[in-house]
């Protein structure tokens, strides 16, 4: 009886050890640790999750992206690394696809190694750049037990590229997904970005407005697609009451160091940090051009047959705002001319539906940029899996909290 008990305990312990080793060999950090330490771009992702189409688009930056696209739907975890000397892929294929994927890679000339259920395929001029199993094991064990990092990250990346004026290279980033939300963070100080502090995450998600953009102007025009900018410009014009003209607000704001957009319900403000007198003059011009078209007049012109014709043209430009008696840094509407105000303080100036709303936005960003956007503003970006976005950052770090659409289900990745 005693021998039987010992055998059962030993068998159970052996089974437990096998399960732990299997779990460890397919863990995100073990997969990540099998990539070369030095690479231009490194990326780890989980294809069988929401937002897979976006991840599929991200891998198009890799030289072997067509092959990667075909492998994504058949893997639970995939990691990629690329640099001039070649590429490396590490993946945990679905059990039913394991042998097929291994044979396909070998047939295409990849050097394939197996680590339990994990495959590593490489095309490197110098294979010695690949980490050995002992190195990968030690690295992954350190990362799994380090509380600065999530035990099972949804996304991990490193890149030598940057977004000018927004974040400088090299940048490392990471993401976790939990309870219908996605948290993404990164910085330029470490090879792997540690979790952001609770103070920072709470500051990022604290509600400000339906739309709030306070960031350097150039990066916005780089990151935001043209169709999104066009849709936002149209929505801002509507909320500010421009019906006869369609000023290109975002194009104008791009010329200033920083731009600020804010809208909450029927209250809206657009502004800049930089050349305050220049923006105030531009805002007056916008208002005057809109008001002129509400006062058309007839102008005569002579037709080819010598008779007179008449056309409707805008009226002459007139003053539309006047200094506010109680607000020395605001120009308020002249009744019947406009409903908007122009306010400024320090290095910031705004065109706004109410002076009170702009006063909340006057504080300098102090080097931080912030973004918040509700579904109505995210719609034109064609990211149906995101219902709300909140982000904060500087040239050295960033953090974003994305609320995911409950109905999104992107388990099939299309090449």
N, C-alpha and C positions, 0 to 999 in steps of 0.2 A: 504493500500500500504506500509505504514511504517513497519507494523508488518511483512508483507511478506519479505521486504528487510532485516529486522533483523533476520528472520528465515533463509533466504538464507545465510547471513553472518555467523550466528552461525553454520549452517550446514557445510558450507565450512571450518570454523575454526576447527570444530570437525573432519571433514574428514582429514584436514591437520595434526592435532595432531595424529590421528590414523595412518596415513602414516608414520609420523616421528617415532612414537613408534615402528611400524612394522620394518622400516628400521634399527632402533637402535637395536632391538632385534635379528636381523640376521646379524648385523655387525661383522666383524672379531674380534674387541676388546671386544664386549660383549661375544662372544663365548669363546675367550681366558680367560676372567675374570671368567668364570664359572668353570675353572679347579682348582684343589687344588693348593695353593700357593707353597707348598714344594713337589717336586717330583724329581726323578733321571733324568727323561727325559720328556720334554714337547714339543709338536709339533703341530702347526696349519698349515693347507694347504688348497689349493683350487683345488680339483681334476679336475674340468672342465676347464683345461687350458693346454697350451703347456707343454711339459716335464712331463706329468702325469706318464709315465712309470717309470721315475726316482723317483718320489714321491711315487709311488706304491712300489718300491724297498726299499725306506727309512722306510716304516712302518713295514717291515719284522723284525725289531728289537724289536717290541712290542710282548708281550706274546700272545695276542689275534689277531695276525696279519691275520690269515685266515678269521676271522669274519670281520675285518677291510677291507680286500681286497674285500669282497663281498659288503660292504656298500659304498665304495668309489665311484663307478659309479652312485650311487643314491643320492649323496649329493653335495650341492654347496660349503659347508664349513665343514671341520672336524678338531677337535682338540683332541689330545691324551695326556694322562699323565700316567706314570707308576712309581711305587716304590714298595718295598717289601711287603707293606701292601695291594696291589691291583692295579687295573687299573680304569681309568675314560675316557669316550669318550663323547665329545660334538659335535653335528652335526646339520646342517640345511639341512634336506632331501628335495628332490624335492617334490612338492606338491602332486603328484600322488603316491609317495612312503611313505609319512609321516606315515600313519596308519599302513602299512605293516611292516615298520621298527620298529615302537614302539612295535607292537605285537610280532615280532620276538625276540627282545631283552628281553621282559618280559618273554617269553616262555623259554628262555635260562638262566633265573635266575638273570638277571640284574635289578638293582633298577633304574627305569626310572622316570625322572621328566620332565615336560614340562614348557617352558618359551616362550610363544607365539608360533612361528613356530620352535623354537629351542628345541632339545631334549638333556638331559644329562643322560647318563647311567653309573652306577658305580658298582664296586665290591670291596668295601673297608671294612676292618675289623672295621674301625671307621668312620662311615658316617659323623661325626661332622667335619671331615677335609675338607668337601666340603664347598666352599664359599656360604653364604646366598645371596639371590637375592639383598638385599640392598647393600651388599659389592660389588657384581659383577657390579651393576649399577653404583656405585660411581667410581669404578676403571675404568670401560670402558669409562665413561664420561670424566674422567681425561685424559685418553690416546687419546680419540678422539679429544680433544681440545688442546693437547700438540703438539706444532709444531716440537718438537724433533723427533716425530715419524710419519710415514705415516698414513693417515686416513684409508686407506684400504690396509694393507700389504698383499702380496701374500704368504708369508711364515714367520712364527715366531717360534723360538725354544729356548730351554734351555737344557743344558746337563752337567752332572757332569764328563763326560769323556774328554779326550784330545788326541791330536796327539803329541807324544813325540818330544820335541825340536821345534815344530812349533807353537802350541798355548796351553796354560796351562788351566786346569779346575778351576772353572766352566766357561763355555762359553755360552753367549747368542748370538743369531744371528737373522737376519731379512732379508727379500727380498721384493722388489717391481718389478713389471713387467709393462713395458710401451713402446709403439712404437717399438716393435720387439726386445727389450732388457730386460735383467734381471740383477738387481743390488742386490748383496748379501753382507752383512756386519755383523760384530760381534765383541765382545770384552769380556774381562774377568773382567771388573770393575763394571758392572752394571747388574741388573736383566734383563733389556731390553736394547739392544744396540741402542743408538741414531744414527740418520743419520750421516754419515761421512761428513767432511768439503768438500767444493768445491775444495780446494787446493789439498786434498788427492785424490779425484776422478779424477781430471785432471792429476795429476801425474801418476796415475795408467794406464790411457788410452793413455798417450802420446806415440806415436809409437817408438819402439826401434828396433825390428827385427821381421822376420817371426816367429822365435822361440827364446824365451829368457827365460831362467831359471836361477835364482840367488837366491839360498835358501839353508838351511841346508840339507845335503845329506840324512840323515836317513829318515826324513819325506817323501821325494820324493819316496823312495823305498817302503814306507808303503802305500802311497796314490795311486801311479801309478800302474795299473795292470801289471802283468808279460808280457802279450801280447803287451801292449803299450811300455814297456821298450825294448822288443825285436825288435819291429818295428822301434823305434827311434834309437836304436843302429845300426841297419842296414842302416838307412838313413844317420846317421852321418858318418859311415864308407864310404859310397858312396860319400858323399859331400867332405870328406877329401881325397879322392882318394885312399882308401885302396881296392885293387882288388884281391890281393893274400892272404891276411890274413883278419880275422874278429875279431879284438880285442874287448873284452867286456868292452867298455869304461865306461858304467854306473856302472858296478860292481866295477871297479877300483875307480871311483869317490866316491862311497859310503864309502870308507875307510877314506875320508878326511872330516873335519868338514863342509865345504860348497862346493857346486858344481856350476859351471856356464856353461851353454850351450847357444850358440848364432849362428844363421844362418840367413843371409839376401841375397837372390839370390844365387850367387855362392860363397859367402864369409861365412866361418864357423870358429868357435873357440870353443874349449872345455877347461875347466880349473877348478882350485880349489882355495880355500883360506885355507891355512894351511901349510903343509910341502912342501915348494917350492923345495928344493933340491931333495926330494923324487919324486915329480911329474916330474921334469925335467929329472931325470934318467929314469923314466918309459916311458916318451914320446920318449926319444932317443931309448929305446928298441923297442917300437912299430915301429918306422921308420926303424930301422936296420933290424928287422924281415921281414918287407914288402920288403925292398930293396934286401935282401938276396935272396928272391924267384924270383927276376927278373934276377938273375945271377946263374942259375943252372949249376952244373958240374956233370960229370959222375964219379961214384964211383964203383970200381970193388968189387965183392964178389964171393966166390967159391960156386958153386952148389953142391948138394949131389953126382953127378957123377964125380966130380973132375974138371969140366970145369968152366970157369969164366963167371959170369954174370955181367951186368952193370945196375946201377940205377941212376936216376937223383936226386940230393940232392941240397939243398940251398948252395949258396956260403958262404965263411967266412964272419963274421960280419965286416963291415968297417964303418968308420966315414961318416955320412950323412949330418951333419950340421956343421957350422963353425961360430965363433964369427963375428958379424956384425961390420964393421968399424965405422959406424955412430950411431949404437944402442948398447951401452954397455951392455944392459940387454936383448939382443936377440941373438939367434943362428939362422942363416939364412941357406937356402938350399945350399948344394954343387951341382953345375950343374950336371944333369944327375943322381943324387942319390935320390932326393926327391924334392917336391915342397912346403913342409910345413916348418914353422918356429916355434921355441919355444921361448916365451918371458915371462918375469916375472918382478914384481915390488912390493916391500913390501912383503905382505903375499899372493900375488896372482901370479899364473903362468898359461900359456895357450899354447896349441898346436893349431896353427892357419894357415889359408891359406894365410893371409897377416899380417905382424907386425902391420900395421896401424889399422886394425880392433880390434886387441887385446888391443891396447892402449886405446881405448874407454871404455874398460871393466875393467880397472885396479883399478878404484876407489873402496874403500871398501864399503860394503853394509851398514855399520854402524848399524847393527842389524836388518835391513829390509830385507825381502825376496820379490822377484818380479817374476811374471810369465806372459808371453805373448805367445799365440799360435794361428796360423792361421789354416784354415780348413785342409790343407795338413798334419799338425802335429796332429790335433785332431781326424782325421779319425779312426786310430787304437783303439781309446778309445770307439768306438761304442756308441757315443752320438750324433745321427743325428740331434737333435734339437738345437745344439750349432754350430755356424759357426766361432766364434772367442772368445777367452778368454783373459782377462787382469786382473791381480790381484796384490795386494800389501799387506804386513802385517808384523807382528812381533810376539813375544810370547804373546802380550797383545791385539792385534786387527788384523782384516783382512778386506779387501774390494775387491770384484770381480765384474767385469762388463762382462756379457756374451751377445754376439750378437746372437739372435736366428735365426734359419733357417726359411726363409719366408714360405716355403711350409710345415713346420711341423704342424700337426694337431693331437693332442693326446687327443681327447675328450672321448675316450673309454679306460677305464683302465682294463687291463686283470689281473685276480687274479694270 
